[in-house]
Amino acid sequence: MDNVVNPTQGRKDFFKIIKEVNVNKKPVMIKPTKSKKKGAVIIGEDDWNAIQETLFLANQGVDKQIRERENDDVEDFGKAWNEL
């Protein structure tokens, strides 16, 4: 992860970080300075929603259906709609 800050810097620039993760679509890691301590990752709201949607679809088996149909012949949906 390219964008890593320590907790002190994260606290100081909190609102700036929120804006940046939403504009740049790149997460920011808050990494503690003490070893063996876990940090956190800040991501934008749109990215969070996309992750949640992906997890939901994966839990519904949609990812499996997509893999099963990867090698199917390409369907021309424009043509299919015009034939209705």
VENNOR-V784964 format. One record per pair of residues at least 12 apart in sequence whose C-alpha atoms are under 8 Angstrom apart, sorted by the first residue. I is the first residue (numbers start at 1). J is the second residue. D is the distance in whole Angstrom. If there is no record, write none. Layout:
BEGIN
i/j/d
I/J/D
I/J/D
END
This chain:
BEGIN
i/j/d
1/27/8
1/28/8
1/29/7
2/28/8
3/26/8
3/27/7
3/28/5
3/29/6
4/28/6
4/29/5
4/30/6
4/31/7
5/28/7
5/29/6
5/30/5
5/31/6
6/30/5
6/31/5
6/32/6
6/33/7
7/30/6
7/31/7
7/32/6
10/30/7
18/42/8
18/43/8
18/44/7
21/42/7
21/43/6
21/44/5
22/43/7
22/44/4
22/45/7
22/46/7
25/43/8
25/44/7
25/47/7
26/43/7
26/44/8
27/41/7
27/42/6
27/43/5
27/44/7
28/41/6
28/42/5
28/43/7
29/41/4
29/42/6
30/42/8
END
